[in-house]
Amino acid sequence: MKRITIKLIGIVVPLMMMTACLFEEENIFDKSAALRMNEEIKADIALLTGAENGWLVDYYAEKNYAMGGYAMHWKFLPDGTVDIACEVAVNGVPARQPDNSFWDVKAEQAPVLSFDTYNRVLQHFCEPSQSDIDGLAGDYEFIIRRNVDMGDALVITGKRNGNKLIMRPVKAGEDPMDYLAKVKDFASSVITARNFDFYVNGQPIGTTLFTNGVKGGLSVRAIDVQTTLPSGTEGQEAVQDTTVYFAFTPDGFRFNEPVRLGGSWVQHFVWNSEARKYVCTDEGVNMEWVCTDAPPQFNYQAFIGDFTLSYGGGGLATDETVFQELDVSIEADVQGESYRIRGLLLPEFEEEYAIYARYDPIFGLILDAQQIGQVDDKEVWLAVAIWNGTATYVRNLDYASLKSTDFVEVEGADPHGSGYRFKLTDNVNGTYPSQPSYFAYGISFRTYPAATANGDRYDIGACSDKYRCYNMSLVKK
């Protein structure tokens, strides 16, 4: 009996001590976990709606930030809705025009900012497509990180992909739409500055290349960096190849967080337009990227607007050539890279088929041969006319294109306004391979059976067939 009593005491006493410890731990907080979470959520809602001018956000989509950042403005309203605008047009919403939807802060392991209903701006970066199940792999639910010291800025992290975003409150007196406009204008102004020599402390150490990939109708904002630095072994060097992702600012660009490049931690760069170089503005860093590309000869915006197209048949324009006129419009497609042209097709075919042109800073607007659709078992093409005494209609993209030429600036405040004129003439890629004397000089709409070289005329063009769409000259209205 004594042994049993001793054993019972040996069991009960420790249990009593553990119970006492548990009560002691529970008393550390004077509020329950649920109550503390509710208070955090109320504080977050007050913080988000308390920014009277809203928040500026460099929104990064794709895993590991691999889409680059696009400037947005988020304005949280007390009625539970949010206005979201982007620097560029997305999903049918024009640049800087807000789209409204609902939002909330929800209780999970930490407070979560959730955009509950469909917002056309935000969802452009989030929704999947038939060809890509992840789409642009953006986020619409974000963990709020209140424990990160960022001053007035707020850090949020995407629940799905983990990209960290920085929300910066718009300062009193600042216009967020003006900020987005400046970002867009700056991005357009440097679209042709892609290749750079990389200098640290005045010494060349490598190169940088702003890539020109496109996804979801937007440019992927990525920079390929190659640097050569001492490896640590005497007489040897180490080559570093890396890709970093960035967002444009009104006067340069920045990384979402500091990155190690050329032996330094860097994040912020500004553009020196006279010297055509980016200069790092981070404290203690002496780094420059000097552009090696030729300055642009043509302005992207110059080709956007309503034009009068003059065109004439025959092979070469002569005094006897009769010219006809046609109203066409040229719209921005991918900013700084491409256009959509309307008016070359009969009105009933404008929505069924679309015609696009490329922008090149050296050669201007380039109209390529292109497949624009399908009818029955045949491909529908905008073919390029090659002159060889008679016309040959080709669709080989290696040489079938027309470029703008005869750049003319009109007098006045806007050199690219009314009266701006250009022609579409022979391609820049080389001449027709089998006959070097052949040249491109017009377009025609044709249907081609798959994998065949010869096509038949397809009457969907707005140009009068009698005069064909050759020798094209355009003047802005």
Order of alpha helices (4+ residues) and beta strands (2+ residues): alpha-alpha-beta-beta-beta-beta-beta-alpha-beta-beta-beta-alpha-beta-beta-beta-beta-beta-beta-beta-beta-beta-beta-beta-beta-beta-beta-beta-beta-beta-beta-beta-beta-beta-beta-beta-beta
